[in-house]
Amino acid sequence: MWRGTEWQREGTLVTIAFALCLLGGSLQVDDTVAPPSALAYLIAAVSSGMLLARFRAPVATAIGTTACGMLIAPLGLLPTPLMVAPAVICAYSLAVHTERLAVLLPSAAMLIVVPPFFEAAFSWADTSRLATVAAAPLVAAVAGRSTRHRRANLALMEERARRAEESREREARRRVAGERIRIARELHDLVAHQITLANAQATVAAHLFDTRPDQSRTSLDELVKTTRQALDELRATVGLLRQPDDTAALSEPAPGLSQLPTLLSAFRRAGLAVSMHENGSARPLPPAADLTAYRVIQEALTNVTKHAATGNAEVRLDWNRDQVIVTVTDDGGGSRTSPERPPGYGLLGMRERAAAVGGTLTAGARPQGGFAVAAQLPLRAEQ
């Protein structure tokens, strides 16, 4: 059903078409103007009224208005483009809404039916008048086809813009998700490592409090240093999140294998006997791989302290031609999960870190007892 504005638009169009038909019916052969005849009123009313159905039945409406135009000459009226105004409007509408060849119907019918009702010898005026009448629907059809193509192009451009916007939104969501995972890994490594060391140092201090107060004080001093360092790193990470752009960086460089002695010393002070072995010629790692190697060792040793029920661990660095193999082993219990608590994200985070730099990571219990974590990291940055 049409709304009020649509009825108003269609009524205006029908009125204009009716007025044009009457104006064409008033024209005479000698270029004079006379009042329209009753037949002119009838054809104008019928053909103009058909326009109300041009959207519901476009082909039938085009046939009907064309038939009215074909009756102009047999009824003694002068064929003019104004008299076939409804057929012109239908040809335009049909070309806009369909690809059918019916848009050529009005022009073909005019050329076939109208000429026999002229005098035997065409004058130049008769020829030009007939050509104008036949060409009017054709020109309208061409204009309608152009409008159809323009609308299709606009719709295609809008669809492309919509898809591009959706693609940008998906990419933005993907980047946000990736950044959240990266931040979660950093916070997990930071908190898990420092809190585990603090817990180990507090346990040692409590155990030695009565029997060896001097060593207990030393453990408490280490505990203070560990918690202060944890607060500083946490403050730096939160400060990174407050930066306004994606290029923000921590005030201090990211840790790497160059800081590995400091890391191992912290674990040794917490009571874990860590040995270090290195084979091959050490070479600089890409920054991302360097950070990954450090975090893998840190997380693996943290897990040893938390879950392995042993005081011994070994770290190995095997330098090959195009990769470095980082291995952390212990001789404690092989399980890294507890039935009283849900599994954590340590191993998952290490695998994600290794995959992000083009490497691999394996972890599992050793046949001879204990647990092993091995990461293979490339010496060249991934493009």
C-alpha positions as CSV (number, residue, x, y, z in Angstrom):
1,M,0.0,0.0,0.0
2,W,1.2,3.5,-0.8
3,R,1.7,6.1,1.8
4,G,0.3,9.6,1.7
5,T,3.4,11.1,0.0
6,E,3.5,8.3,-2.6
7,W,-0.2,9.0,-3.5
8,Q,0.6,12.7,-3.7
9,R,3.5,12.0,-6.0
10,E,1.6,9.6,-8.3
11,G,-1.4,12.0,-8.4
12,T,0.9,14.8,-9.5
13,L,2.5,12.7,-12.2
14,V,-0.9,11.6,-13.6
15,T,-2.1,15.2,-13.6
16,I,1.0,16.3,-15.5
17,A,0.6,13.5,-18.0
18,F,-3.1,14.3,-18.5
19,A,-2.3,17.9,-19.1
20,L,0.4,17.1,-21.6
21,C,-1.9,14.8,-23.6
22,L,-4.6,17.5,-23.7
23,L,-2.0,20.0,-24.9
24,G,-0.9,17.6,-27.6
25,G,-4.6,17.1,-28.6
26,S,-5.1,20.8,-29.1
27,L,-2.3,21.0,-31.7
28,Q,-3.4,21.0,-35.4
29,V,-1.6,20.1,-38.6
30,D,-1.4,23.8,-39.6
31,D,0.4,24.5,-36.3
32,T,-2.7,26.2,-34.9
33,V,-4.2,25.5,-31.5
34,A,-7.9,24.4,-31.0
35,P,-9.8,23.1,-28.0
36,P,-9.2,19.4,-27.5
37,S,-11.8,17.0,-28.8
38,A,-13.8,14.6,-26.7
39,L,-11.6,11.8,-28.1
40,A,-8.5,13.6,-26.9
41,Y,-10.0,13.9,-23.5
42,L,-10.8,10.2,-23.5
43,I,-7.3,9.0,-24.6
44,A,-5.6,11.4,-22.2
45,A,-7.7,10.2,-19.3
46,V,-7.4,6.5,-20.0
47,S,-3.6,6.5,-20.8
48,S,-2.8,8.8,-17.9
49,G,-4.9,6.7,-15.4
50,M,-2.9,3.6,-16.4
51,L,0.2,5.1,-14.9
52,L,-1.1,4.2,-11.4
53,A,-0.4,0.6,-12.2
54,R,3.1,1.0,-13.8
55,F,4.9,-0.4,-10.7
56,R,2.6,-3.4,-10.0
57,A,2.3,-4.4,-13.7
58,P,5.0,-2.5,-15.7
59,V,4.8,-4.5,-18.9
60,A,1.0,-4.5,-19.0
61,T,1.0,-0.8,-18.4
62,A,3.5,-0.1,-21.1
63,I,1.3,-2.2,-23.6
64,G,-1.8,-0.3,-22.5
65,T,-0.3,3.2,-22.9
66,T,1.3,2.2,-26.2
67,A,-2.1,1.0,-27.5
68,C,-3.6,4.4,-26.6
69,G,-0.8,6.1,-28.5
70,M,-1.5,3.8,-31.5
71,L,-5.1,5.0,-31.6
72,I,-4.2,8.6,-32.1
73,A,-3.8,8.6,-35.9
74,P,-6.8,6.2,-36.6
75,L,-9.0,8.6,-34.5
76,G,-7.9,11.6,-36.6
77,L,-5.7,13.2,-34.0
78,L,-2.3,14.6,-34.7
79,P,0.4,12.3,-33.5
80,T,2.8,14.3,-31.3
81,P,5.2,13.4,-28.5
82,L,2.9,15.2,-26.0
83,M,0.0,12.8,-26.9
84,V,2.2,9.8,-26.0
85,A,3.5,11.2,-22.8
86,P,2.1,8.3,-20.7
87,A,3.8,5.8,-23.0
88,V,7.1,7.8,-22.6
89,I,6.7,7.7,-18.8
90,C,6.0,4.0,-18.8
91,A,9.0,3.3,-21.0
92,Y,11.2,5.2,-18.6
93,S,9.8,3.3,-15.5
94,L,10.1,0.0,-17.3
95,A,13.8,0.6,-18.2
96,V,14.5,1.7,-14.6
97,H,13.0,-1.4,-13.0
98,T,13.7,-4.2,-15.5
99,E,16.1,-5.4,-18.2
100,R,13.4,-6.6,-20.5
101,L,13.3,-5.7,-24.2
102,A,9.7,-4.5,-23.7
103,V,11.1,-1.0,-23.4
104,L,11.4,-1.0,-27.2
105,L,7.6,-1.8,-27.6
106,P,6.3,1.8,-27.7
107,S,8.8,3.0,-30.4
108,A,8.3,-0.2,-32.5
109,A,4.5,0.0,-32.4
110,M,4.5,3.7,-33.4
111,L,6.7,3.0,-36.4
112,I,4.6,0.1,-37.5
113,V,1.0,1.3,-36.9
114,V,1.0,5.0,-37.3
115,P,2.5,5.5,-40.9
116,P,-0.5,3.9,-42.8
117,F,-2.8,6.7,-41.5
118,F,-0.7,9.4,-43.0
119,E,-1.1,10.5,-46.6
120,A,0.5,8.3,-49.3
121,A,3.3,10.8,-49.9
122,F,5.1,11.7,-46.7
123,S,6.1,15.3,-46.3
124,W,9.2,16.3,-44.4
125,A,6.9,17.5,-41.6
126,D,5.1,14.2,-41.5
127,T,8.4,12.3,-41.4
128,S,9.9,14.4,-38.7
129,R,6.7,14.2,-36.6
130,L,6.6,10.4,-36.9
131,A,10.3,10.1,-36.0
132,T,9.8,12.4,-33.0
133,V,6.8,10.4,-31.8
134,A,8.6,7.1,-32.2
135,A,11.9,8.3,-30.7
136,A,10.3,9.8,-27.6
137,P,9.7,6.5,-25.8
138,L,13.1,5.2,-27.0
139,V,14.9,8.2,-25.5
140,A,13.0,7.8,-22.3
141,A,14.0,4.1,-22.2
142,V,17.7,5.0,-22.7
143,A,17.4,7.6,-19.9
144,G,15.7,5.0,-17.7
145,R,18.5,2.4,-18.4
146,S,21.1,5.0,-17.6
147,T,19.3,5.7,-14.3
148,R,19.2,2.0,-13.5
149,H,22.9,1.5,-14.1
150,R,23.7,4.6,-12.1
151,R,21.6,3.3,-9.1
152,A,23.3,-0.1,-9.5
153,N,26.7,1.5,-9.4
154,L,25.8,3.5,-6.3
155,A,24.4,0.4,-4.6
156,L,27.6,-1.4,-5.4
157,M,29.7,1.4,-4.1
158,E,27.7,1.5,-0.9
159,E,28.0,-2.3,-0.5
160,R,31.7,-2.1,-1.0
161,A,32.0,0.8,1.6
162,R,29.9,-1.3,4.0
163,R,32.1,-4.3,3.6
164,A,35.2,-2.2,3.9
165,E,33.9,-0.7,7.1
166,E,33.0,-4.2,8.5
167,S,36.5,-5.4,7.5
168,R,38.0,-2.5,9.3
169,E,35.9,-3.2,12.4
170,R,36.9,-6.9,12.3
171,E,40.5,-6.0,12.0
172,A,40.2,-3.6,14.9
173,R,38.6,-6.2,17.0
174,R,41.3,-8.7,16.0
175,R,44.0,-6.3,17.0
176,V,42.3,-5.5,20.3
177,A,42.0,-9.2,21.0
178,G,45.6,-9.8,20.2
179,E,46.7,-6.9,22.3
180,R,44.6,-8.2,25.2
181,I,46.3,-11.6,24.9
182,R,49.7,-10.0,24.8
183,I,49.1,-7.9,27.9
184,A,47.6,-10.9,29.6
185,R,50.7,-12.9,28.9
186,E,53.0,-10.1,30.2
187,L,50.9,-9.7,33.4
188,H,50.8,-13.5,33.9
189,D,54.6,-13.8,33.5
190,L,55.3,-10.8,35.7
191,V,52.8,-11.7,38.5
192,A,53.4,-15.5,38.5
193,H,57.2,-15.1,38.6
194,Q,57.4,-12.4,41.2
195,I,54.7,-13.8,43.5
196,T,56.2,-17.3,43.3
197,L,59.6,-16.0,44.3
198,A,58.1,-14.0,47.1
199,N,56.2,-17.0,48.3
200,A,59.4,-19.1,48.2
201,Q,61.4,-16.5,50.1
202,A,58.6,-16.0,52.7
203,T,58.5,-19.8,53.2
204,V,62.3,-20.0,53.7
205,A,62.1,-17.0,56.2
206,A,59.4,-18.7,58.2
207,H,61.2,-22.0,58.2
208,L,64.4,-20.4,59.5
209,F,62.9,-17.8,61.7
210,D,63.5,-19.8,65.0
211,T,66.7,-21.8,64.1
212,R,68.6,-19.4,61.9
213,P,67.4,-15.8,62.4
214,D,70.3,-14.3,60.4
215,Q,69.4,-16.3,57.3
216,S,65.7,-15.6,57.9
217,R,66.5,-11.9,57.9
218,T,68.4,-12.4,54.6
219,S,65.3,-14.1,53.1
220,L,63.1,-11.3,54.3
221,D,65.4,-8.7,52.7
222,E,65.2,-10.7,49.4
223,L,61.4,-10.8,49.8
224,V,61.3,-7.0,50.1
225,K,63.5,-6.6,47.0
226,T,61.3,-9.1,45.1
227,T,58.0,-7.4,46.0
228,R,59.5,-3.9,45.2
229,Q,60.6,-5.2,41.8
230,A,57.2,-6.7,41.2
231,L,55.5,-3.4,42.0
232,D,57.9,-1.5,39.7
233,E,57.3,-3.9,36.8
234,L,53.5,-3.8,37.4
235,R,53.6,0.0,37.5
236,A,55.5,0.1,34.3
237,T,53.1,-2.3,32.6
238,V,50.0,-0.3,33.7
239,G,51.8,2.9,32.6
240,L,52.1,1.3,29.1
241,L,48.3,0.7,29.0
242,R,47.8,4.4,29.8
243,Q,49.7,5.5,26.7
244,P,47.5,7.2,24.1
245,D,48.9,5.4,21.0
246,D,50.1,2.0,19.8
247,T,53.7,3.1,19.6
248,A,54.1,3.5,23.3
249,A,56.8,1.5,25.0
250,L,58.1,0.8,28.4
251,S,60.7,3.2,29.8
252,E,63.1,0.2,30.2
253,P,64.0,-2.2,27.5
254,A,62.3,-5.6,27.3
255,P,64.2,-8.4,29.1
256,G,66.2,-10.9,27.1
257,L,68.9,-13.5,27.5
258,S,71.4,-10.9,28.5
259,Q,69.5,-10.6,31.8
260,L,69.4,-14.4,32.3
261,P,72.1,-14.4,35.0
262,T,70.0,-12.0,37.1
263,L,66.9,-14.2,36.7
264,L,68.8,-17.4,37.7
265,S,70.3,-15.6,40.7
266,A,66.8,-14.6,41.9
267,F,65.6,-18.3,41.7
268,R,68.8,-19.5,43.5
269,R,68.2,-17.0,46.3
270,A,64.7,-18.4,46.6
271,G,66.1,-21.9,47.2
272,L,66.1,-23.4,43.7
273,A,69.4,-24.9,42.6
274,V,69.5,-23.9,38.9
275,S,72.4,-25.0,36.6
276,M,73.1,-23.4,33.3
277,H,74.6,-25.1,30.2
278,E,75.2,-23.5,26.8
279,N,76.4,-25.3,23.6
280,G,77.4,-23.6,20.4
281,S,78.2,-20.0,19.5
282,A,75.8,-17.5,21.0
283,R,74.4,-15.0,18.5
284,P,72.0,-12.0,18.9
285,L,68.4,-12.9,18.7
286,P,65.6,-10.8,17.2
287,P,64.0,-8.7,19.9
288,A,60.8,-10.7,19.9
289,A,62.6,-14.0,20.0
290,D,65.0,-12.7,22.7
291,L,62.0,-11.8,24.9
292,T,60.3,-15.1,24.2
293,A,63.4,-17.1,25.2
294,Y,63.6,-15.1,28.5
295,R,59.9,-15.6,29.2
296,V,60.0,-19.3,28.5
297,I,62.8,-19.8,30.9
298,Q,61.2,-17.6,33.5
299,E,57.8,-19.4,33.3
300,A,59.4,-22.8,33.2
301,L,61.4,-22.1,36.4
302,T,58.4,-20.6,38.0
303,N,56.5,-23.8,37.4
304,V,59.3,-25.8,38.8
305,T,59.2,-23.7,42.0
306,K,55.4,-24.0,42.3
307,H,54.6,-27.5,41.2
308,A,57.7,-29.8,40.8
309,A,58.4,-30.5,44.5
310,T,62.1,-30.5,43.8
311,G,65.0,-28.1,44.4
312,N,66.9,-28.8,41.2
313,A,66.5,-27.5,37.7
314,E,68.6,-27.2,34.6
315,V,68.6,-24.6,31.8
316,R,70.2,-25.4,28.4
317,L,70.8,-23.2,25.4
318,D,71.8,-25.1,22.2
319,W,72.8,-22.7,19.4
320,N,72.4,-24.2,15.9
321,R,72.9,-22.6,12.5
322,D,69.4,-21.1,12.2
323,Q,67.8,-21.6,15.6
324,V,68.4,-21.8,19.3
325,I,66.8,-24.5,21.4
326,V,65.9,-23.4,24.9
327,T,65.4,-26.4,27.3
328,V,64.4,-26.3,31.0
329,T,64.2,-29.6,32.9
330,D,63.7,-30.8,36.5
331,D,63.7,-34.1,38.3
332,G,60.5,-33.5,40.3
333,G,56.9,-34.6,39.7
334,G,55.9,-34.6,36.1
335,S,52.4,-33.1,36.5
336,R,51.9,-29.3,36.2
337,T,48.3,-29.2,37.3
338,S,46.6,-29.9,40.6
339,P,43.2,-31.5,41.1
340,E,42.3,-28.8,43.7
341,R,42.8,-25.9,41.2
342,P,42.0,-25.3,37.5
343,P,44.8,-25.5,35.0
344,G,46.6,-22.2,34.4
345,Y,47.8,-20.4,31.3
346,G,51.5,-20.8,31.7
347,L,52.1,-23.5,29.1
348,L,49.5,-22.0,26.7
349,G,51.2,-18.6,27.0
350,M,54.6,-20.1,26.2
351,R,53.3,-21.9,23.1
352,E,51.6,-18.7,21.9
353,R,54.8,-16.7,22.4
354,A,56.9,-19.3,20.5
355,A,54.4,-19.5,17.7
356,A,54.3,-15.7,17.4
357,V,58.0,-15.5,16.5
358,G,57.9,-18.5,14.2
359,G,59.1,-21.2,16.6
360,T,57.6,-24.2,18.4
361,L,57.4,-25.3,22.0
362,T,56.9,-28.8,23.5
363,A,56.3,-29.6,27.1
364,G,55.7,-32.9,29.0
365,A,56.9,-35.4,31.5
366,R,60.3,-37.1,30.9
367,P,60.6,-40.9,30.8
368,Q,63.3,-40.8,33.5
369,G,61.2,-38.6,35.7
370,G,60.6,-34.9,36.0
371,F,59.3,-32.4,33.4
372,A,60.9,-30.8,30.3
373,V,60.0,-27.6,28.4
374,A,61.8,-27.2,25.0
375,A,61.4,-24.2,22.7
376,Q,62.9,-23.9,19.2
377,L,63.3,-20.3,18.2
378,P,64.6,-18.9,14.9
379,L,67.6,-16.7,14.8
380,R,66.1,-14.6,12.1
381,A,63.0,-12.4,12.5
382,E,59.9,-13.5,10.7
383,Q,58.9,-11.2,7.8
